[in-house]
C-alpha cells in the first residue's frame, strides 16, 4: 500500500467506510487490515473504537510486449 491511513469508528464497517471516503476509492480497489475490532464496554465504560488500516490496492503495470507474450 503506497498511500494508506489508519481510521477509527464505532464498528469495523464504519471505520472502513470512513477510510474509503477519505481516500476517494471503492471497496474493491482497497486493501483493508483490521487492527482492532473494538468493544462496547459496559454502559460505555471501557469501550474501544474499531481501527483499520486502509489503502489503495496496487495495480500491476502491464507493458504491451508482456501482454503479447501472455497470449
N, CA and C atoms as an extended XYZ file, in Angstrom:
213
Properties=species:S:1:pos:R:3:atomname:S:1:resname:S:1:resid:I:1 pbc="F F F"
N         0.833       -1.175        0.000 N   UNK     1
C         0.000        0.000        0.000 CA  UNK     1
C         0.883        1.244        0.000 C   UNK     1
N         0.854        1.972       -1.077 N   UNK     2
C         1.623        3.206       -1.148 CA  UNK     2
C         1.007        4.270       -0.262 C   UNK     2
N        -0.255        4.549       -0.477 N   UNK     3
C        -0.948        5.567        0.298 CA  UNK     3
C        -1.946        4.841        1.197 C   UNK     3
N        -1.714        4.901        2.501 N   UNK     4
C        -2.647        4.261        3.427 CA  UNK     4
C        -2.856        5.162        4.628 C   UNK     4
N        -3.945        4.896        5.325 N   UNK     5
C        -4.201        5.648        6.538 CA  UNK     5
C        -4.886        4.749        7.552 C   UNK     5
N        -4.790        5.142        8.802 N   UNK     6
C        -5.418        4.411        9.891 CA  UNK     6
C        -6.660        5.189       10.300 C   UNK     6
N        -7.789        4.480       10.385 N   UNK     7
C        -9.066        5.119       10.651 CA  UNK     7
C        -9.771        4.397       11.793 C   UNK     7
N       -10.473        5.155       12.633 N   UNK     8
C       -11.248        4.593       13.737 CA  UNK     8
C       -12.727        4.836       13.512 C   UNK     8
N       -13.557        3.977       14.101 N   UNK     9
C       -15.000        4.136       14.035 CA  UNK     9
C       -15.663        3.292       15.098 C   UNK     9
N       -16.966        3.470       15.273 N   UNK    10
C       -17.681        2.674       16.280 CA  UNK    10
C       -17.659        1.193       15.934 C   UNK    10
N       -17.697        0.883       14.621 N   UNK    11
C       -17.626       -0.500       14.153 CA  UNK    11
C       -16.552       -0.588       13.066 C   UNK    11
N       -16.177       -1.816       12.719 N   UNK    12
C       -15.196       -2.019       11.650 CA  UNK    12
C       -15.741       -1.461       10.341 C   UNK    12
N       -17.011       -1.739       10.046 N   UNK    13
C       -17.606       -1.251        8.791 CA  UNK    13
C       -17.638        0.270        8.730 C   UNK    13
N       -17.936        0.910        9.845 N   UNK    14
C       -17.953        2.374        9.882 CA  UNK    14
C       -16.551        2.929        9.629 C   UNK    14
N       -15.546        2.309       10.208 N   UNK    15
C       -14.163        2.747       10.002 CA  UNK    15
C       -13.746        2.558        8.537 C   UNK    15
N       -14.132        1.432        7.949 N   UNK    16
C       -13.796        1.170        6.541 CA  UNK    16
C       -14.453        2.200        5.636 C   UNK    16
N       -15.737        2.451        5.842 N   UNK    17
C       -16.449        3.431        5.018 CA  UNK    17
C       -15.820        4.819        5.130 C   UNK    17
N       -15.422        5.197        6.333 N   UNK    18
C       -14.782        6.491        6.537 CA  UNK    18
C       -13.463        6.566        5.766 C   UNK    18
N       -12.666        5.512        5.838 N   UNK    19
C       -11.393        5.481        5.125 CA  UNK    19
C       -11.568        5.522        3.615 C   UNK    19
N       -12.573        4.802        3.114 N   UNK    20
C       -12.841        4.812        1.673 CA  UNK    20
C       -13.213        6.209        1.192 C   UNK    20
N       -14.041        6.902        1.980 N   UNK    21
C       -14.426        8.278        1.617 CA  UNK    21
C       -13.206        9.200        1.620 C   UNK    21
N       -12.356        9.059        2.635 N   UNK    22
C       -11.178        9.928        2.729 CA  UNK    22
C       -10.211        9.699        1.574 C   UNK    22
N       -10.056        8.444        1.153 N   UNK    23
C        -9.143        8.134        0.049 CA  UNK    23
C        -9.805        8.320       -1.316 C   UNK    23
N       -11.128        8.346       -1.345 N   UNK    24
C       -11.840        8.510       -2.609 CA  UNK    24
C       -11.754        7.282       -3.499 C   UNK    24
N       -11.800        6.086       -2.880 N   UNK    25
C       -11.722        4.838       -3.638 CA  UNK    25
C       -12.892        3.930       -3.260 C   UNK    25
N       -13.140        2.922       -4.093 N   UNK    26
C       -14.206        1.966       -3.808 CA  UNK    26
C       -13.654        0.800       -3.000 C   UNK    26
N       -14.549        0.007       -2.438 N   UNK    27
C       -14.158       -1.122       -1.583 CA  UNK    27
C       -13.310       -2.143       -2.350 C   UNK    27
N       -13.663       -2.408       -3.601 N   UNK    28
C       -12.918       -3.411       -4.369 CA  UNK    28
C       -11.538       -2.929       -4.811 C   UNK    28
N       -11.251       -1.636       -4.668 N   UNK    29
C        -9.939       -1.091       -5.021 CA  UNK    29
C        -9.085       -0.851       -3.778 C   UNK    29
N        -9.523       -1.407       -2.626 N   UNK    30
C        -8.842       -1.127       -1.367 CA  UNK    30
C        -8.306       -2.391       -0.713 C   UNK    30
N        -7.196       -2.238       -0.016 N   UNK    31
C        -6.677       -3.270        0.878 CA  UNK    31
C        -7.012       -2.817        2.288 C   UNK    31
N        -7.635       -3.697        3.061 N   UNK    32
C        -8.062       -3.348        4.415 CA  UNK    32
C        -7.438       -4.319        5.404 C   UNK    32
N        -6.838       -3.770        6.454 N   UNK    33
C        -6.295       -4.568        7.546 CA  UNK    33
C        -7.008       -4.126        8.822 C   UNK    33
N        -7.679       -5.072        9.490 N   UNK    34
C        -8.369       -4.750       10.744 CA  UNK    34
C        -7.340       -4.800       11.865 C   UNK    34
N        -7.123       -3.658       12.511 N   UNK    35
C        -6.162       -3.565       13.603 CA  UNK    35
C        -6.813       -3.886       14.941 C   UNK    35
N        -8.068       -3.473       15.109 N   UNK    36
C        -8.801       -3.720       16.344 CA  UNK    36
C       -10.288       -3.726       16.024 C   UNK    36
N       -11.002       -4.729       16.497 N   UNK    37
C       -12.445       -4.808       16.263 CA  UNK    37
C       -13.221       -3.916       17.219 C   UNK    37
N       -12.555       -3.403       18.245 N   UNK    38
C       -13.214       -2.534       19.212 CA  UNK    38
C       -14.072       -3.338       20.168 C   UNK    38
N       -14.651       -2.646       21.129 N   UNK    39
C       -15.572       -3.296       22.062 CA  UNK    39
C       -16.478       -2.234       22.658 C   UNK    39
N       -17.663       -2.674       23.032 N   UNK    40
C       -18.663       -1.719       23.507 CA  UNK    40
C       -18.503       -1.367       24.979 C   UNK    40
N       -17.938       -2.229       25.779 N   UNK    41
C       -17.813       -1.939       27.199 CA  UNK    41
C       -19.155       -2.063       27.895 C   UNK    41
N       -19.206       -1.716       29.156 N   UNK    42
C       -20.435       -1.769       29.942 CA  UNK    42
C       -20.865       -0.334       30.216 C   UNK    42
N       -22.028        0.017       29.680 N   UNK    43
C       -22.538        1.386       29.783 CA  UNK    43
C       -21.528        2.412       29.266 C   UNK    43
N       -20.762        2.004       28.265 N   UNK    44
C       -19.776        2.898       27.664 CA  UNK    44
C       -18.439        2.938       28.375 C   UNK    44
N       -18.365        2.316       29.556 N   UNK    45
C       -17.105        2.308       30.306 CA  UNK    45
C       -16.232        1.177       29.777 C   UNK    45
N       -15.014        1.512       29.419 N   UNK    46
C       -14.092        0.518       28.872 CA  UNK    46
C       -14.300        0.258       27.397 C   UNK    46
N       -15.063        1.115       26.741 N   UNK    47
C       -15.295        0.919       25.313 CA  UNK    47
C       -14.054        1.310       24.517 C   UNK    47
N       -13.946        0.714       23.360 N   UNK    48
C       -12.803        0.972       22.468 CA  UNK    48
C       -13.308        0.988       21.039 C   UNK    48
N       -12.875        1.963       20.263 N   UNK    49
C       -13.293        2.046       18.863 CA  UNK    49
C       -12.562        1.014       18.019 C   UNK    49
N       -13.210        0.624       16.929 N   UNK    50
C       -12.586       -0.251       15.947 CA  UNK    50
C       -11.564        0.566       15.165 C   UNK    50
N       -10.444       -0.076       14.782 N   UNK    51
C        -9.422        0.615       13.996 CA  UNK    51
C        -9.044       -0.246       12.805 C   UNK    51
N        -8.885        0.388       11.657 N   UNK    52
C        -8.457       -0.299       10.443 CA  UNK    52
C        -7.376        0.511        9.749 C   UNK    52
N        -6.542       -0.175        8.991 N   UNK    53
C        -5.588        0.486        8.091 CA  UNK    53
C        -6.097        0.185        6.694 C   UNK    53
N        -6.266        1.223        5.914 N   UNK    54
C        -6.834        1.068        4.583 CA  UNK    54
C        -5.982        1.820        3.568 C   UNK    54
N        -5.825        1.228        2.405 N   UNK    55
C        -5.031        1.855        1.361 CA  UNK    55
C        -5.466        1.393       -0.011 C   UNK    55
N        -5.040        2.109       -1.013 N   UNK    56
C        -5.368        1.766       -2.389 CA  UNK    56
C        -4.559        0.548       -2.812 C   UNK    56
N        -5.237       -0.397       -3.428 N   UNK    57
C        -4.592       -1.605       -3.930 CA  UNK    57
C        -3.706       -1.238       -5.110 C   UNK    57
N        -2.513       -1.804       -5.126 N   UNK    58
C        -1.585       -1.526       -6.224 CA  UNK    58
C        -2.038       -2.290       -7.460 C   UNK    58
N        -2.060       -1.587       -8.578 N   UNK    59
C        -2.443       -2.185       -9.850 CA  UNK    59
C        -1.176       -2.485      -10.629 C   UNK    59
N        -0.973       -3.759      -11.020 N   UNK    60
C         0.239       -4.074      -11.780 CA  UNK    60
C         0.225       -3.399      -13.147 C   UNK    60
N         1.377       -2.911      -13.540 N   UNK    61
C         1.513       -2.261      -14.838 CA  UNK    61
C         1.942       -3.316      -15.848 C   UNK    61
N         1.178       -3.437      -16.922 N   UNK    62
C         1.470       -4.429      -17.961 CA  UNK    62
C         1.939       -3.687      -19.197 C   UNK    62
N         3.135       -3.996      -19.611 N   UNK    63
C         3.681       -3.416      -20.833 CA  UNK    63
C         3.065       -4.106      -22.046 C   UNK    63
N         2.932       -3.423      -23.144 N   UNK    64
C         2.342       -4.030      -24.348 CA  UNK    64
C         3.049       -5.320      -24.774 C   UNK    64
N         4.390       -5.389      -24.670 N   UNK    65
C         5.120       -6.592      -25.040 CA  UNK    65
C         4.770       -7.748      -24.118 C   UNK    65
N         4.566       -7.464      -22.839 N   UNK    66
C         4.203       -8.501      -21.878 CA  UNK    66
C         2.846       -9.101      -22.207 C   UNK    66
N         1.899       -8.278      -22.644 N   UNK    67
C         0.572       -8.742      -22.992 CA  UNK    67
C         0.630       -9.665      -24.207 C   UNK    67
N         1.476       -9.341      -25.167 N   UNK    68
C         1.594      -10.185      -26.368 CA  UNK    68
C         2.203      -11.540      -26.016 C   UNK    68
N         3.165      -11.567      -25.091 N   UNK    69
C         3.780      -12.829      -24.683 CA  UNK    69
C         2.827      -13.672      -23.829 C   UNK    69
N         1.923      -13.054      -23.135 N   UNK    70
C         0.980      -13.773      -22.280 CA  UNK    70
C        -0.020      -14.588      -23.104 C   UNK    70
N        -0.256      -14.145      -24.334 N   UNK    71
C        -1.200      -14.863      -25.192 CA  UNK    71
C        -0.567      -16.126      -25.637 C   UNK    71
